[in-house]
Structures are given as C-alpha cells and as structure tokens.
C-alpha cells in the first residue's frame, strides 16, 4: 500500500530585531544587495524608497526577490541542508531541506531598520504517516519497505505541509 508523500516548509522571518548572528549577517548582506539591485528598477525622475512602492510602480521589480536571495546563498550553504532551529522531538534530527526561497517582505533604502525578509526552507520528499499528538510523523525513506525509521517534528508556527502526494 502506497503511503502519502509530503514536503514540509519552514519560514524564517528576519528583520532588525533578529538576534541570531547568522540572521544578522543575512539581514545586512541582503539589505546591501537590495540597495545595489533596486537601482535598476527605480527611476531617477520618481524614485521609490520602499520595495512595495517600487513593486507597484514597476512589476519587473519582483525579480528582486531572486536577486536579493543570491546574497543569502553562501549563508544557506553553511547550514549543509539542516536547519538547526527546528529539531525533532528527541532533539537529534534537524529539519532537512533541499532548497530555499527568499522573499522580501518590505524594505526601505533610507532605513535599514525597515528591512524585512522571509526565507522558506523546503524539505526533501518525505513519507507521511500523519499527525500524532501534535507532531508530524514522517520518514526520510520514500521507497516502499516493510518498516520505516521515523522522525517526529512538532507542529509549530511557520512549519507546514507545502506539498502532498496521495
């Protein structure tokens, strides 16, 4: 009997109040990258300070999500496919991810304190057994076998199922 497969996604929001050192580096570098990259979408006649204003004026500015995301790439690579802030119930396994996507929530070229981004980490395909006592019960093994090693991640804010294959 085929078991459902899922992908989990965890979204991390980084802003000026973030306290982790890693977050601070990502915050600063993505802001600097935004300052450089946004110039190609802004006009000299009517410059926009915030990302939302710029996006409403020039729909091509949506490319800034990707362009600014490149600045976070080396930091994400340091994580080596495991996001350590999301641990399983035993504290042994960490949230596995195979890719990520950065989005600019908003930013303002005149105030770094208004810079705010989201990074969504996507898990590999996992075998899904359901939610048991408010925990996702999953396995990294996706082949049909007689037994599965499982991991339980607590259901929590910013962690959810983003793909389901029945």
C-alpha positions in Angstrom: 0.0 0.0 0.0 1.4 3.4 -1.0 1.9 5.8 1.7 1.4 9.6 1.1 4.5 11.7 0.4 4.8 15.3 1.6 7.2 18.2 1.6 7.4 20.4 4.7 8.3 24.1 4.6 9.7 26.2 7.4 9.6 30.0 7.0 12.0 32.1 8.9 11.4 35.9 9.1 14.5 38.1 9.5 14.3 41.7 10.5 16.3 44.3 12.5 15.1 42.6 15.8 16.6 39.2 14.9 19.1 38.1 17.5 20.9 35.1 15.9 24.3 36.0 14.5 23.5 34.1 11.2 20.3 36.2 10.9 22.2 39.4 11.4 24.7 38.6 8.6 21.9 37.6 6.2 20.0 40.8 7.2 22.9 43.1 6.5 24.0 41.4 3.2 20.5 41.2 1.8 19.9 44.9 2.6 23.2 45.9 0.8 22.2 43.7 -2.1 18.8 45.3 -2.3 20.4 48.8 -2.3 22.5 47.8 -5.3 19.9 45.7 -7.3 16.9 48.0 -6.7 18.7 50.8 -8.7 18.0 49.0 -12.0 14.2 49.1 -11.3 13.9 52.6 -9.9 13.7 55.8 -12.0 15.7 59.0 -11.5 12.6 61.1 -12.1 10.4 59.4 -9.5 12.5 57.2 -7.1 10.7 54.9 -4.7 12.2 54.3 -1.2 10.3 51.1 -0.3 10.1 47.8 -2.0 6.3 47.8 -2.0 6.2 51.3 -3.7 8.8 50.1 -6.2 6.9 47.0 -7.0 3.6 48.9 -7.5 5.4 51.2 -9.9 7.4 48.5 -11.8 6.2 44.9 -11.9 9.7 43.8 -13.0 10.9 44.6 -9.5 9.5 41.2 -8.5 12.9 39.9 -9.7 14.4 41.5 -6.6 13.2 38.5 -4.5 15.5 36.3 -6.5 18.3 38.8 -7.0 18.5 39.7 -3.3 18.2 36.0 -2.4 21.6 35.4 -4.1 23.2 37.4 -1.2 21.9 34.7 1.3 23.1 31.7 -0.7 26.5 31.3 0.9 24.9 31.6 4.4 22.3 28.9 3.5 25.1 26.7 2.2 26.7 26.9 5.6 23.7 25.1 7.1 24.6 22.0 5.0 20.9 21.0 4.4 19.8 21.0 8.1 18.1 23.9 9.8 19.1 23.5 13.4 16.4 25.7 14.9 13.7 23.1 14.1 14.6 19.9 16.0 12.7 16.6 16.2 11.0 15.6 19.5 14.3 13.9 20.6 16.5 16.8 19.7 18.6 14.6 17.4 17.4 15.3 13.9 17.1 18.7 12.5 14.8 20.0 9.8 16.3 18.7 6.5 16.0 21.0 3.5 16.9 20.7 -0.2 16.2 24.2 -1.3 15.0 27.6 -0.1 13.3 30.7 -1.4 13.9 34.2 -0.2 11.2 36.8 -0.4 11.3 40.5 0.5 8.5 41.3 2.9 9.5 45.0 2.7 12.5 47.2 2.9 13.3 50.9 2.7 16.5 52.3 1.1 16.6 55.1 3.7 16.1 53.0 6.8 17.8 49.7 7.3 15.6 49.1 10.3 12.6 48.6 8.0 14.3 45.8 6.1 12.4 42.5 6.5 12.8 39.3 4.6 11.5 35.8 4.7 13.4 32.6 3.9 11.4 29.4 3.3 13.3 26.1 3.6 11.8 23.2 1.7 12.3 19.6 2.9 13.0 16.7 0.6 10.1 14.4 -0.2 9.1 12.6 3.0 6.8 9.6 3.7 3.9 10.9 5.7 2.2 8.9 8.4 0.0 11.7 9.8 -0.1 14.0 12.9 0.2 12.2 16.2 -0.1 14.2 19.4 0.5 17.4 17.6 3.7 16.1 15.8 4.3 15.4 12.1 5.3 11.7 11.8 7.5 11.3 8.7 10.3 9.3 7.3 13.1 10.3 5.0 12.7 6.9 3.4 10.3 7.2 0.5 10.6 3.7 -1.0 8.0 1.1 -0.1 9.6 -1.0 2.6 8.3 -3.1 5.4 9.5 -0.8 8.1 10.4 2.9 8.3 12.7 4.9 10.5 10.6 7.9 11.5 11.1 11.4 12.7 8.6 13.5 14.6 8.6 17.2 14.2 6.3 19.3 16.5 3.5 21.1 14.7 4.6 24.7 15.2 4.3 28.2 13.9 5.9 28.7 10.5 6.2 24.9 9.8 3.6 23.3 7.5 2.9 20.9 4.7 3.5 22.6 1.3 3.2 19.6 -0.9 1.1 16.4 -0.7 1.1 13.4 -3.0 -1.5 10.8 -2.2 
